[in-house]
Amino acid sequence: MDERLRERIEKHPCYSEEAHHHYARMHVAVAPACNIQCNYCNRKYDCANESRPGVVSELLTPEEAAHKVLVIAGKIPQMTVLGIAGPGDPLANPEKTFRTFELIADKAPDIKLCLSTNGLMLPDHVDRIKQLNVDHVTITINMVDPEIGTKIYPWVHYRRRRYKGLEAARILHERQMEGLQALKEADILCKVNSVMIPGINDQHLVEVDQVIRENGAFLHNIMPLISAPEHGTHFGLTGQRGPNPKELKALQDQCADSNMKMMRHCRQCRADAVGLLGEDRSQEFTKDKFMEMAPEYDLETRQEVHAGIDKFKQELKSAKAKVKPSQRIANSPKVLVAVATKGGGLVNQHFGHAREFMIYEVDANEAKFVGHRKVENYCQGGYGEEDSLDTIIKAVADCKAVLASKVGSCPQVELKKAGLIVVEAYDVIETVARQFYNEYVLNAT
């Protein structure tokens, strides 16, 4: 990766796996309308209890959104990215989307601007996107074969007409490819999201990966289908299952053999998400709260915070270098470990407080992040803890160890019964993972 490209992504938590440990993002919900229907989508409003794309607690005007950004940029100075991702499609609401970007670019020039789109109207707006210095665009591309698209999209609304079936999927595919090419020519970084739907497009996504790579995509994010019946989506109501973690990782690994980067740290965020990836602070900043707050955006203060993050990242880099072998060790077995972390690239969270575990693949040469598993936190004040522990153990059953800053005596016993090694530490993730590997895997063999 050349230095200019590295600079463009180093503070973007979605485009850089390293950045997501340190920098936050926020989405503003200014785009309610959508021009296609996806069988995995159900846009919900005034919903604080679901964490998935298309869900928001409230819609905002561009002016309200800009005010919210300036408030949060002061209270969370590590917030570096403002994205518009719905709850509909930003480019089905171009006036609201671009007006929001204009207001923020004028008042907070250090915040990166990005948007997510289904791509149907993207070719019509690339020039405006470039003009506003929106440097990151995500397109959701689930197929490059319209026949497969008919199983995912019931209809698209294009040029004041609704299309169904094969014609709808063909129009969407052609417009997505045209938009992807236009982004490449405009030197705008493009991430492609793909939803893995077992039995429909799971095997086909290998071809999707190849096509988008050839057409200039920078990053591919293969996400699992969310299909719980209570979400009210077509797939959820008809029993279409999502992939399990093993299936998802296998497909990601297969596509990662290409030269394009594979994103594995996506959290499939709400359209009004706030904070680090893996956390959602949106309920701290509802409209009735943030509209009463004075904007605290201060460029100098933010730069000081970012300088501190840069220093900490250098310290992490030095720590990782100390555990890296001087020569590559051939044929060392790979194992998975589950890490409880609050961010910062550290093992720094109590097992009982974890709402997700980051999964690392470790061998004698490196500890590599490969995914995350959401769980119900174990510490619930004495209610439901036994059930939640069973769920946690099932979620990390393919791992060799659990790494946490502290693990209570009761869960330790159950984790060990399940064949998991418990490691208590407070240190750099790669350092703890490699020390575990040396002690329990290399020495054991």
C-alpha positions as CSV (number, residue, x, y, z in Angstrom):
1,M,0.0,0.0,0.0
2,D,1.5,3.3,-1.0
3,E,1.8,6.1,1.6
4,R,-0.9,8.3,0.1
5,L,-3.4,5.5,0.2
6,R,-2.4,4.7,3.8
7,E,-3.0,8.3,4.8
8,R,-6.5,8.2,3.2
9,I,-7.6,5.3,5.3
10,E,-5.5,5.5,8.5
11,K,-8.3,7.3,10.5
12,H,-11.2,5.5,8.9
13,P,-12.4,2.7,11.2
14,C,-14.3,0.9,8.4
15,Y,-11.6,1.1,5.7
16,S,-8.7,0.2,8.1
17,E,-8.7,-2.7,10.5
18,E,-6.1,-1.0,12.6
19,A,-8.0,2.3,12.8
20,H,-11.1,0.6,14.1
21,H,-9.3,-0.1,17.4
22,H,-8.8,3.7,18.0
23,Y,-11.1,5.9,16.0
24,A,-14.9,6.3,16.1
25,R,-17.5,6.9,13.4
26,M,-21.1,8.2,13.4
27,H,-24.0,7.9,11.0
28,V,-26.7,10.5,10.6
29,A,-30.2,9.4,9.5
30,V,-31.2,12.0,7.0
31,A,-32.2,9.7,4.1
32,P,-35.5,7.9,4.7
33,A,-36.5,7.0,1.1
34,C,-35.2,3.9,-0.8
35,N,-35.4,3.0,-4.4
36,I,-35.0,-0.8,-4.2
37,Q,-36.5,-3.5,-2.0
38,C,-34.1,-6.1,-0.6
39,N,-35.5,-9.3,0.9
40,Y,-33.1,-8.9,3.9
41,C,-34.1,-5.3,4.8
42,N,-36.9,-3.8,6.9
43,R,-36.3,-0.2,7.7
44,K,-37.5,0.6,11.2
45,Y,-38.0,4.0,12.9
46,D,-38.0,4.9,16.5
47,C,-36.3,1.6,17.4
48,A,-33.7,1.6,20.1
49,N,-33.4,-2.1,20.7
50,E,-32.1,-3.4,17.4
51,S,-28.6,-3.1,16.0
52,R,-28.6,-3.7,12.3
53,P,-28.6,-1.6,9.1
54,G,-31.8,0.3,8.3
55,V,-32.8,0.9,11.9
56,V,-32.9,4.3,13.5
57,S,-34.5,6.0,16.5
58,E,-35.4,9.2,14.7
59,L,-34.9,11.0,11.4
60,L,-33.0,14.3,11.2
61,T,-33.0,17.3,8.9
62,P,-29.6,18.3,7.4
63,E,-29.4,21.2,9.9
64,E,-30.1,18.9,12.9
65,A,-27.6,16.4,11.6
66,A,-24.9,19.0,11.3
67,H,-25.6,20.2,14.8
68,K,-25.4,16.6,16.1
69,V,-22.0,16.1,14.3
70,L,-20.5,19.2,15.9
71,V,-21.7,18.2,19.3
72,I,-20.4,14.7,19.1
73,A,-17.1,15.7,17.5
74,G,-16.4,17.7,20.7
75,K,-17.5,15.0,23.1
76,I,-15.9,12.2,21.2
77,P,-12.8,13.8,19.6
78,Q,-11.6,10.4,18.3
79,M,-14.7,10.5,16.0
80,T,-13.1,10.9,12.6
81,V,-15.8,9.8,10.1
82,L,-19.3,11.0,9.3
83,G,-21.3,8.6,7.2
84,I,-24.8,8.7,5.7
85,A,-26.2,5.2,5.3
86,G,-29.9,5.5,5.5
87,P,-32.2,4.4,6.8
88,G,-33.1,4.4,3.1
89,D,-30.5,5.1,0.4
90,P,-28.6,8.4,0.5
91,L,-28.7,8.8,-3.3
92,A,-32.5,8.3,-3.3
93,N,-32.4,11.4,-1.1
94,P,-29.7,13.4,-2.8
95,E,-30.8,16.9,-1.7
96,K,-30.8,16.0,2.0
97,T,-27.6,13.9,1.7
98,F,-25.5,16.6,-0.1
99,R,-26.9,19.5,2.0
100,T,-25.7,17.6,5.2
101,F,-22.3,17.1,3.7
102,E,-22.1,20.8,2.7
103,L,-22.8,21.9,6.3
104,I,-20.4,19.6,7.9
105,A,-17.5,20.2,5.4
106,D,-17.8,23.9,6.1
107,K,-17.8,23.7,9.9
108,A,-15.7,20.5,10.6
109,P,-13.1,20.2,7.8
110,D,-11.1,17.4,9.5
111,I,-14.0,14.9,9.5
112,K,-14.0,12.4,6.7
113,L,-17.2,12.2,4.7
114,C,-18.6,8.9,3.3
115,L,-21.8,7.4,2.2
116,S,-23.2,3.9,1.6
117,T,-25.5,3.2,-1.4
118,N,-27.2,0.4,-3.3
119,G,-25.6,2.0,-6.4
120,L,-28.7,2.4,-8.5
121,M,-28.4,6.2,-8.8
122,L,-24.6,6.4,-8.1
123,P,-23.5,7.1,-11.7
124,D,-25.7,10.3,-11.7
125,H,-23.9,11.7,-8.6
126,V,-20.2,10.8,-8.8
127,D,-19.3,14.4,-9.9
128,R,-21.1,15.9,-7.0
129,I,-19.6,13.4,-4.6
130,K,-16.1,14.3,-5.8
131,Q,-16.9,18.0,-5.6
132,L,-17.8,17.7,-1.9
133,N,-14.6,15.7,-1.2
134,V,-16.5,12.6,-0.2
135,D,-13.5,10.3,-0.4
136,H,-15.1,7.0,0.6
137,V,-18.2,5.3,-0.9
138,T,-19.6,1.9,-0.1
139,I,-21.8,0.0,-2.6
140,T,-23.8,-3.0,-1.6
141,I,-23.3,-5.6,-4.4
142,N,-24.8,-9.0,-3.7
143,M,-24.7,-10.4,-7.2
144,V,-23.2,-9.9,-10.7
145,D,-25.6,-12.4,-12.2
146,P,-29.1,-10.9,-12.5
147,E,-30.7,-14.4,-12.3
148,I,-29.4,-14.6,-8.7
149,G,-30.5,-11.0,-8.2
150,T,-34.1,-12.0,-8.7
151,K,-34.0,-14.0,-5.5
152,I,-32.7,-11.0,-3.5
153,Y,-34.5,-8.0,-5.0
154,P,-38.3,-8.0,-5.6
155,W,-38.2,-4.6,-7.3
156,V,-36.3,-1.5,-8.1
157,H,-37.7,2.0,-8.8
158,Y,-35.7,3.6,-11.6
159,R,-36.5,6.7,-13.7
160,R,-40.0,7.0,-12.3
161,R,-40.9,3.4,-13.1
162,R,-41.0,0.2,-11.0
163,Y,-39.3,-2.8,-12.4
164,K,-39.6,-6.4,-11.2
165,G,-37.9,-9.7,-11.7
166,L,-35.0,-10.2,-14.1
167,E,-35.3,-6.7,-15.6
168,A,-35.0,-5.1,-12.2
169,A,-31.9,-7.1,-11.3
170,R,-30.3,-6.4,-14.6
171,I,-30.8,-2.6,-14.3
172,L,-29.4,-2.7,-10.8
173,H,-26.4,-4.7,-11.8
174,E,-25.6,-2.5,-14.8
175,R,-25.9,0.7,-12.7
176,Q,-23.7,-0.7,-9.9
177,M,-20.9,-1.6,-12.4
178,E,-21.2,1.8,-14.0
179,G,-21.0,3.5,-10.6
180,L,-18.0,1.4,-9.5
181,Q,-16.1,2.3,-12.7
182,A,-17.0,6.0,-12.2
183,L,-15.6,6.0,-8.7
184,K,-12.4,4.4,-9.9
185,E,-12.0,7.1,-12.6
186,A,-12.7,9.8,-10.0
187,D,-10.1,8.4,-7.5
188,I,-12.8,7.8,-4.8
189,L,-12.1,4.8,-2.6
190,C,-14.8,2.2,-2.9
191,K,-15.7,-0.5,-0.4
192,V,-18.1,-3.2,-1.5
193,N,-20.5,-4.8,1.0
194,S,-22.0,-8.2,0.1
195,V,-24.6,-10.0,2.2
196,M,-23.9,-13.7,2.4
197,I,-27.1,-15.6,1.9
198,P,-26.7,-19.4,2.2
199,G,-28.2,-21.3,-0.8
200,I,-28.7,-18.1,-2.8
201,N,-25.4,-16.2,-3.3
202,D,-22.9,-17.8,-1.0
203,Q,-20.9,-19.5,-3.7
204,H,-21.6,-16.8,-6.2
205,L,-19.8,-14.2,-4.0
206,V,-16.5,-15.6,-5.1
207,E,-17.3,-14.4,-8.6
208,V,-18.6,-11.1,-7.2
209,D,-15.2,-10.7,-5.4
210,Q,-13.4,-11.2,-8.7
211,V,-15.6,-8.8,-10.7
212,I,-15.4,-5.9,-8.2
213,R,-11.7,-6.3,-7.9
214,E,-11.3,-6.1,-11.6
215,N,-13.4,-3.0,-11.6
216,G,-11.5,-1.0,-9.0
217,A,-13.0,-1.8,-5.6
218,F,-10.5,-1.2,-2.7
219,L,-12.1,-3.4,0.0
220,H,-14.6,-6.2,0.1
221,N,-16.8,-6.7,3.2
222,I,-18.7,-10.0,3.1
223,M,-21.3,-9.8,5.9
224,P,-23.6,-12.5,7.3
225,L,-27.3,-12.3,6.6
226,I,-29.3,-11.1,9.6
227,S,-32.6,-13.0,9.4
228,A,-34.3,-13.2,12.7
229,P,-38.1,-13.5,12.2
230,E,-38.8,-10.7,14.7
231,H,-37.1,-8.2,12.3
232,G,-39.9,-8.6,9.9
233,T,-37.8,-9.1,6.7
234,H,-38.9,-11.3,3.9
235,F,-36.0,-13.7,4.5
236,G,-36.7,-13.7,8.2
237,L,-40.4,-14.5,7.8
238,T,-39.7,-17.3,5.2
239,G,-37.1,-19.1,7.2
240,Q,-34.0,-18.2,5.2
241,R,-31.1,-18.8,7.5
242,G,-27.9,-16.8,7.9
243,P,-24.4,-18.3,7.7
244,N,-22.7,-19.6,10.8
245,P,-19.3,-18.2,11.8
246,K,-17.4,-21.1,10.2
247,E,-19.1,-20.7,6.9
248,L,-18.6,-17.0,6.9
249,K,-14.9,-17.3,7.7
250,A,-14.4,-20.0,5.0
251,L,-15.9,-17.7,2.3
252,Q,-13.9,-14.7,3.5
253,D,-10.7,-16.8,3.5
254,Q,-11.5,-18.0,0.0
255,C,-11.9,-14.5,-1.3
256,A,-9.0,-13.2,0.7
257,D,-6.7,-15.2,-1.6
258,S,-7.1,-12.3,-4.1
259,N,-5.1,-9.2,-4.1
260,M,-7.9,-7.1,-2.7
261,K,-8.2,-6.5,1.1
262,M,-11.0,-8.3,2.9
263,M,-12.8,-6.4,5.7
264,R,-13.6,-8.6,8.7
265,H,-14.3,-6.1,11.4
266,C,-17.7,-4.8,10.2
267,R,-20.4,-4.6,12.8
268,Q,-23.4,-4.0,10.4
269,C,-24.2,-0.7,12.1
270,R,-27.5,1.1,12.6
271,A,-28.1,4.1,10.4
272,D,-27.7,6.3,13.4
273,A,-24.7,4.6,15.1
274,V,-22.3,6.6,17.2
275,G,-18.9,5.6,18.7
276,L,-16.3,2.9,18.1
277,L,-17.2,0.0,16.0
278,G,-18.6,-2.6,18.3
279,E,-20.3,0.0,20.5
280,D,-23.4,2.1,19.9
281,R,-23.8,5.3,21.9
282,S,-26.7,6.6,19.8
283,Q,-29.1,6.6,22.7
284,E,-26.8,9.1,24.5
285,F,-27.4,11.6,21.7
286,T,-31.1,11.5,20.9
287,K,-32.6,14.6,19.4
288,D,-34.1,15.8,22.6
289,K,-30.6,15.6,24.2
290,F,-28.2,16.9,21.5
291,M,-30.4,19.8,20.4
292,E,-30.0,21.2,23.9
293,M,-26.2,20.8,23.8
294,A,-23.9,23.6,22.5
295,P,-21.5,22.4,19.7
296,E,-18.1,21.7,21.2
297,Y,-16.1,21.1,18.0
298,D,-12.6,22.4,18.5
299,L,-10.0,21.5,15.8
300,E,-7.0,22.1,18.0
301,T,-8.3,19.9,20.8
302,R,-9.2,17.2,18.3
303,Q,-5.7,17.3,16.8
304,E,-4.1,16.9,20.3
305,V,-6.2,13.8,20.9
306,H,-5.3,12.4,17.5
307,A,-1.6,13.0,18.2
308,G,-2.0,11.0,21.4
309,I,-3.6,8.2,19.5
310,D,-0.6,8.3,17.0
311,K,1.8,8.0,19.9
312,F,-0.1,5.1,21.4
313,K,-0.2,3.3,18.0
314,Q,3.6,3.6,17.8
315,E,3.9,2.0,21.2
316,L,1.6,-0.8,20.1
317,K,3.7,-1.3,17.0
318,S,6.9,-1.6,19.0
319,A,5.2,-4.1,21.4
320,K,4.0,-6.3,18.5
321,A,7.5,-6.2,16.9
322,K,9.0,-7.7,20.1
323,V,6.9,-10.9,19.9
324,K,7.4,-11.4,16.1
325,P,9.9,-14.1,15.3
326,S,13.1,-13.0,13.5
327,Q,12.5,-15.7,10.9
328,R,9.3,-17.1,9.6
329,I,8.4,-20.5,11.1
330,A,7.0,-23.0,8.6
331,N,4.1,-25.3,9.0
332,S,3.0,-24.1,12.5
333,P,-0.6,-25.0,13.3
334,K,-3.2,-22.2,13.4
335,V,-5.6,-21.8,16.3
336,L,-8.4,-19.3,17.1
337,V,-8.6,-17.3,20.3
338,A,-11.5,-15.2,21.6
339,V,-10.5,-11.8,23.0
340,A,-12.4,-9.6,25.4
341,T,-11.5,-6.0,24.6
342,K,-12.9,-2.4,25.0
343,G,-10.7,-1.2,22.1
344,G,-7.2,0.2,21.8
345,G,-5.8,-3.0,20.5
346,L,-5.6,-4.4,24.1
347,V,-6.9,-7.3,26.1
348,N,-8.5,-4.9,28.6
349,Q,-12.1,-6.2,29.3
350,H,-13.6,-8.4,32.0
351,F,-15.0,-11.6,30.6
352,G,-18.4,-10.9,32.2
353,H,-18.7,-7.4,30.6
354,A,-18.0,-8.5,27.0
355,R,-20.9,-8.1,24.5
356,E,-18.7,-9.4,21.7
357,F,-15.4,-11.3,21.4
358,M,-12.8,-10.4,18.7
359,I,-11.5,-13.6,17.1
360,Y,-7.8,-13.9,16.2
361,E,-6.1,-16.6,14.3
362,V,-2.7,-17.3,15.8
363,D,0.3,-19.3,14.6
364,A,4.0,-19.1,15.4
365,N,4.4,-16.1,13.1
366,E,1.5,-13.8,13.8
367,A,-1.8,-13.1,15.5
368,K,-4.3,-12.0,12.8
369,F,-7.8,-10.6,13.4
370,V,-10.3,-12.6,11.5
371,G,-13.7,-11.7,12.9
372,H,-16.0,-11.0,15.9
373,R,-18.8,-12.8,17.7
374,K,-21.6,-10.9,19.4
375,V,-22.8,-12.4,22.7
376,E,-25.0,-11.5,25.7
377,N,-22.8,-10.3,28.5
378,Y,-22.4,-12.8,31.3
379,C,-22.7,-10.4,34.3
380,Q,-26.4,-9.7,34.5
381,G,-26.9,-9.2,38.3
382,G,-27.6,-12.8,39.0
383,Y,-30.4,-13.3,36.4
384,G,-29.9,-15.4,33.3
385,E,-26.2,-15.9,33.7
386,E,-26.2,-19.6,33.3
387,D,-28.0,-19.4,30.0
388,S,-25.8,-16.6,28.8
389,L,-22.7,-18.5,29.6
390,D,-23.9,-21.5,27.6
391,T,-24.5,-19.1,24.7
392,I,-21.1,-17.6,25.0
393,I,-19.4,-21.0,25.1
394,K,-21.2,-22.1,21.9
395,A,-20.2,-18.8,20.2
396,V,-16.5,-19.4,20.8
397,A,-16.5,-23.2,20.7
398,D,-14.1,-23.4,17.8
399,C,-11.5,-21.4,19.7
400,K,-8.6,-22.7,21.7
401,A,-8.6,-20.0,24.4
402,V,-10.4,-17.0,25.8
403,L,-8.2,-13.9,26.6
404,A,-9.6,-11.4,29.1
405,S,-8.4,-9.0,31.7
406,K,-10.3,-11.0,34.4
407,V,-12.5,-14.1,34.4
408,G,-14.6,-15.0,37.4
409,S,-14.1,-18.4,39.1
410,C,-17.5,-19.9,38.0
411,P,-17.1,-19.1,34.3
412,Q,-13.5,-20.2,34.4
413,V,-14.6,-23.7,35.5
414,E,-17.3,-23.9,32.8
415,L,-14.9,-22.6,30.1
416,K,-12.3,-25.2,31.1
417,K,-14.9,-28.0,31.0
418,A,-15.7,-26.9,27.4
419,G,-12.0,-27.3,26.5
420,L,-11.1,-23.6,26.4
421,I,-7.9,-22.3,28.0
422,V,-8.5,-19.2,30.1
423,V,-5.8,-16.5,29.9
424,E,-6.0,-13.5,32.2
425,A,-3.9,-10.5,31.1
426,Y,-3.9,-6.8,30.5
427,D,-1.6,-6.2,27.5
428,V,-1.4,-5.8,23.7
429,I,-3.7,-8.4,22.0
430,E,-0.9,-9.8,19.8
431,T,1.5,-10.0,22.8
432,V,-1.0,-12.0,24.9
433,A,-2.0,-14.2,22.0
434,R,1.6,-15.1,21.0
435,Q,2.5,-15.8,24.6
436,F,-0.4,-18.1,24.9
437,Y,0.5,-19.8,21.6
438,N,4.1,-20.4,22.7
439,E,3.1,-21.9,26.0
440,Y,0.1,-24.0,25.1
441,V,0.6,-24.8,21.4
442,L,4.3,-24.8,20.6
443,N,5.4,-26.3,23.9
444,A,2.6,-28.8,23.8
445,T,3.9,-30.2,20.5
